Amino acid sequence: MEGIGKVSQWVFHLGGMRIELNSATLLMTWLIMGLILVFTVLATRRREMVPGPWQHLSELLVGWIKDLCVDALGEQWGKRYYPLICALFIFLLLCNWIGIIPYMDEPTKDLNTTLGLGIMGFFIAHGTAIWVKGPKTYITEYFKPIFFLMPLNVVGELAKVVSISFRLFGNIMGGSIIIIVVSYLAYGLILPPFLYAFFGLFVGTIQAFVFTVLTLVYIAVQIR
């Protein structure tokens, strides 16, 4: 139970400001980025007509994400955005899975990670909308169907960031708390390993997919 609420931090001062960083989140994020780079090297270093296991896995994953993006965004924008969506899904998947390993923490258990990714998706979606529709058309859409509903439309767009970020954070953090509590009560016997597998593999995969698809849908809604 002592693990609940504990946050390891790096604290330093810059120009009179006190800056606190979650060391566990940063270390796990760097580790996952390293794993993605290793996977990329393994999948692309010896590309052949008859693919090896790493190349085959990467082709299946990339092809599936590409088809998903083309279906949602159309041929032109789907081909532009599928590398981003693919990278986002792989990153979130590994972030959620890494908690299965003892003494490893999921970066998505930190609201800063999920909120940062949500804000990134927000700016990408609205930046694309401005590029496609033009600034004038983009702004006038906030005044539809009636001009005085503009504040509600703005709040609705901002609420998407909060919704997508807190959904992922809440599910991963909630799973971690349940595992800690049950492990404390059951003294780490049979049930906690099952919970690790359930929340890490099953729930982690579902939440990574949901976050990725919602980001894709938000982009699709803005450009249509």
C-alpha positions, 0 to 999 in steps of 0.5 A, a space after each residue: 500500500 505504501 506505493 500508492 501516491 509515491 512519485 519519484 522526482 528530479 528537482 532542479 532550479 532554473 532562473 529562480 524557478 523550481 522545476 520538478 520532473 517525474 523521473 519514473 515517467 521520463 525513464 520509462 518513456 525514454 526506454 520505450 522510445 529506445 525499444 521502438 528504435 530497436 524494433 524499427 532497426 530489426 524490422 527494416 535492416 534486411 527487407 526481403 520478398 519473403 519477410 522475416 518475423 520482425 518484418 512481417 510483424 511490422 508490415 501487418 501493423 503498418 498495413 492495418 493502421 494505413 487502411 484504418 487512416 485511409 478509411 477515416 481520412 481518405 486517400 490523400 490525408 490517410 497516407 499523410 497521417 498514417 505514420 503519425 497514427 502508427 507511431 502513436 499506437 505503438 508508443 501507447 501500446 508499449 507504455 501500457 504493456 511495460 507495467 507488466 514487468 516488475 518494478 516498471 511503471 507505465 508512463 500513461 499512469 502519469 496525467 502529464 503524458 496522456 494530457 500532452 498526447 491529447 493536446 498534441 492531437 488537438 493541435 494537429 486536428 485543428 491545424 489541419 482543419 485550418 489548412 484544409 478549410 482556410 481560417 475564415 471557414 474554420 472560424 465561422 463553423 464555431 458560430 453554427 448552427 446559431 451564432 450565440 452557441 459559439 462558446 459552447 462549441 469552443 468548450 466542446 472542442 476543449 472537452 475532447 482533450 480532457 475526455 481522451 486524456 483522462 480516459 486513458 489516464 484513469 484506466 491505467 492508474 485505476 488498474 495500477 491501484 487495484 493491483 497494488 491493493 489486491 497484492 497487499 491483501 493477497 500477499 502477491 499470490 495467484 490473483 495479482 499476476 492474473 490482474 497484471 496480465 488483464 490490465 496490462 495486456 487486455 485493458 492496455 491494448 484496448 485503451 491504446 487502440 481507443 486513444 489512437 482511434 479517437 485521435 484519428 476521428 478528431 482529425 477526420 471530423 475537422 477536415 470534413 
